[in-house]
Amino acid sequence: MFTNRTHLFNYVLPILILFTLIGTVHAETLTVYSGRSKSLVEPIIKQFEKETGIQVKVSYANTTQLAATLLTEGDKSPAALFWAQDAGALGAVSKKAMFDKLPESVLSKVPSIFRDADGFWVATSGRARVLAYSPERVKMEELPQSVFDLTQPMWKGRVGWAPTNASFQAFVTALRVQVGEEKTEEWLRGMKANGVKKYAKNTPIIEALAAGEIDLGLPNHYYLLRFKKGNAKFPAAQTFFKASDPGNLVNVAGIGLLKSRKNKDAALKFIDFLLSAKAQQYFTSDVFEYPVIEGVIPNANLVPLSELLQLAPTFNLNEMDDLDGTVNLLRRVEIL
């Protein structure tokens, strides 16, 4: 049929290109806006792609920035899912009626405390706010019992925070709900007057403790644990404030299905995968976060969830939806 190899090549090559293009066109793709750091979640996303064949296009950015982007894009957003670092950002997007209600088959996977009361988002992992400190420069008996104690003169210039970080802003949102706008603003101004040091993220807070720049810091619980994993003698420790103090906020990372989504089936498969035993074990074993489903082997480095919830303030995560109010407050106090 073919007189030479050149004729064969000229015949077969277009067919191969055609099948490649057809395969590309029909491959399922999913766009995710992720406020979760790439270094933390990329391994589990790659595993999802490998197991399902679904290609995931991820836009990584600060959770607060992504929430603002979604509110600007509206129903023209290319994203199918918003994977946020905290419940506050999820609440802000949900408040604008941008999420589809999740099916009961998804919601029933987690306890009620780890999902939106109306079913518009679900937690993917849990985290706690803690007080990190230098055991070399702060004695146990000196540790403040409340986050409000950090404005005392003895801590002048010795405390670090990350006001542009979504988890910190979520904490301030929760504080506004618990103690009111006036007391929250008074605390913020008191911290500023007391020389609190500003860092871009939580990781630099931990590094600053080790470097002797600060003696106390307000990060999430898992940052120090990651340093300890690489160096058991890392010169920092962490604890909680007294039980029920607002500084012990237990928050979640979570995900919501956008009404503008282009591929609902693939999006729901992704959420189901994040709530699978395999993904949840990754979050607790490798990322040092709390699982939100049962049947996951506990991480011995974490305070048991039952004990953590006794330390945490009584608070409904659904009330953390006024992100704009928090940003405006931080700007008014000239912290942002």
N, C-alpha and C positions, 0 to 999 in steps of 0.2 A: 504493500500500500504506500509506504513512504520510501522514496528513492535514496534518501540520505539522512544523516542525523540532524542536519540543519532544518530540513522540512519537518521532522518530528518535533524538534524544539519549538519551531514557530507555531505548531499546531497545539502543543500541550501547554505552553506558557500562558496563553490567554485564558485557558480553562482554569488553571491553577489560580490566577489572579482573580477570576470571577468568583470561584468558590471562597477565596479569602475574603473578598468584599462582602459576599453574602453572609459569611460567618460573622463578620464584624458588625454588619447591620442588625443581625438578629440576636447578638449577644445582649443579655440583660445588663443594664447599667443603672446605678443608683447614686444620686448626689446627696452627700451628707455635709451639713455645716457643723463643724466640731469645735466646741470650746475646750475640749479635752486636748491635752498636749499630744503631739504626734508621737513622741518617744514612748508615751504610755499606752496608747491605743492602737498604733499601727500594727503591732504583732497580732492582735486579735482580729483586726480587719483583714489582714492577709490570710489568716486562717479561715475566715468566713468566705473569702473569694475562692480559696482553694477547695473548700468543701461544697460550695454551691455553684461555682462557675459565674456568679454574678460579679460584675466589675463595679467597684466602689470608687467614686470620685469624691475626694474629701477636700473641703475648704477649711483650713485651720486658722483660727484667730481667737482673740480674747472673747470670752462668752458674752460680756456686755456689748462689745462691738458687734458681734454676730446678731444679737437680739435687736439692736438698733438697725442693722442692715435688713433684717427680715421685716421689720415694721415699715421700713422705707420701700422695700420691694413689693410688699403685699402679695397679691395672688400672681404676680409675675415672677416670683422667686423661682429659680431653677432647683432649689433644694427640695428633697422629699422628706428629710428628717433633720431635726435640730437636736444635736447631742450636746447638752449644756453641762457646765461645771457645777451648777447649783440650781436649787429649786426656784430662787428668785427670778432668774432670767426666764425659766420655763413659765412661771406664773405671769410674767409681763407679756410674753407672746400669747399665752392662752387667753389673757384678759382681752386681747384684741381679736378674739375669735378666729385665730389663724390655724388652730389644730383641729384635726378630725378626732372624734372620740375613738379610743382604742377598743377592740373587741374584748369581750369578757374572757376569752381564752388567753389573752395576754395579761389583763389586769389581775386575774385570779392567781397568777404565778407568784405574786408578792403580797405581803401583809398590807393592810390599809394605810399604815403609817408611812409606807414607801411608795405611795401613788397619789395622784391627784384625786380629790374627793369626787370630781365629776368625770373622771376617766380620760382626761385629755393628755396626760403624760404619766410615765412610770419611771421609777428610779432604776438605775443600772448598778449602782454601788453606793455605799455610805461612807461618810467621813466626819471627823469631829474637829472643832476648834480646840486648840490646846495652848498652854503657856510653856514655851520653850525657854530654857535658861542655861546659864553657865554654872555648873556645880563648883567650879573653882573660885568663882567670885560672888556667888549668892548662896548663903546657908539655907537649909531647908526651913528653919524656923523664921526666916526673913521673907519667904515667898508670899506674895499678896494672895489674899483669900478671895478677892473679887476683882473683876476687870476694872471696876471703878477705882480701885486702890492705886492703879497705875499713874494717876495724876498727882500722887503724893510727892513732896519734895525729894524724898530719898531716891526716887527713880528718875530724877531729872537727867535727861540726856542718855539714859541707859536702856531705853526701850526702842524696838524696831517694829514697823508694820509695813504693809504693802497696799496702800489705798487704791491703786488702780486695778488691783487683782479682784476678779469676780467673787471669790470666796469671802474676801474682806467686805466687799460691798453688800453681799448677801447677809453677812453678820450684822452690818449696820442697819440693813432693812429690818432684820429680826429685832434688833435693839429698839428701833423706832416703834415697832408694834408692841413690844413688851413694856417699855418704860415711858414711851411718849416722845414726841418730837423735841420738846424743850429740854428734857434731861439728856437726850442723846446728843443734841447740839452742845450742851454744857460740857459733856464728857469729851467730845471731839475738840472743843476749844481748849479744854484743860490739858489734853494730851499735847496739843500743838504748843501751848504755852510752856509745857514741861520739857520741851526739846525732843519730842519723839522723832526718831530718824526714819526717813522714807526709803523704801526699797521697791524695785520694780515688780518683784515676784516673791514667792515664799522661799525658794531655794537660797537667794542671797541673804535672807534673814538668818538661816541656819549657818551659812558661811561666815556671816558677820559675828555670830556668837563665838564661833571657833577662833576667829581672828582677833577677838577682844574689842571689837568696835561697839558692841552692845552687850548687855547682861541678860536682857529679857526680850522675847519676841512673841508675836501673835500669828503663827502659821496654822495650817491644817496638820493633823497628826502624822501623816505618812511621810512627810519630807525628811524628818530626822531619821526615821526608820530606814530610809533608803541609804542615807549616809552611813548608818550603823552597819548595814549589810556589807558594805565595802570595807569598813573600818570599825571594829567593835569598840575601839578606844577613842572614837571620835569625841572631842571634848565638849559635849552638850548633852542635855537631858530635857525631859518634858514632863509635865504634870497637868492636872486640872485645877480649876478654882474650886471653891466649896460647892457642894451639891446644889443644883438648880440655878447656879449663877448664869447670867446671860452669856458670859464668856465661854461656856461649855456647849455652845450650839452644836447640835448634830444635824448636819445637812446631807444632801445627796447629790450625786451626779444623776442626770436623767435624760430621757429622750421623748420627743413628741413627733407625731406624724402630721406633716403640714397639709393643709387643704390643697395647696398648689402642687402637690406631689405628682410626679409623672409616672411612677411605677409602684402602686400600692402593694401588690403582692410581694415584690422584692423588698420593699421597706418593712413589711411585717415579718418577713423571714429574717431580716437583719435584727429587729427587736427581739424576736424569739431566740436568736442565736446569742445575743447579749445576756439573756436571762437563762441560758442553758447552764448546766452544771460545769461544763468545760470552761466557758467564759467566766463564770462567777469564781471558779477556782483560780483562774489566772488573776482576776482582780484582787483577790485576797492574798494569794501566795506570792505574786510577783510585784503587784502595785501597792500592797499593804492597805487596801481598803476593805470595808466591810461588805460581805455578800448580802444580797437582798432576797435570796431564796434559801430554803432549807436543804439539807443534805450535802453541804459543802464542808470540807475539812477545815476547822478553824486554824487561823494563823496564831501561833503561840506568842508572837510579839505584840499582839493586839489585846487591849482590855476586852474581856468578854462583852458581847453586845448587851446582855442583860444588865451588867454593871454600868456600862456606858449610858444606857437610857436612864438609870437612876441618878447619874450625875448631871444629865442634861436638863435644861429648863423645859418646862411643859410648854410646848409650842406646836402650832399647826403650820406645817410647811406651806399650806395653801394660802396663808396670809402674807407670804413674802412676794407679792406681785407688784408692789409699787417701786420698781427699780428707778423710774424717772425721779421720784421724790428723793430717793437716796442720793442719786448723782447730783441733783440740784442742791441738796444740803451740803454735800462735800465741796461743791464749788463755792457755795456761799461762805463756808468756813475757810475757803482758800486752801483746801487740802489737795484738790485736783487741779 
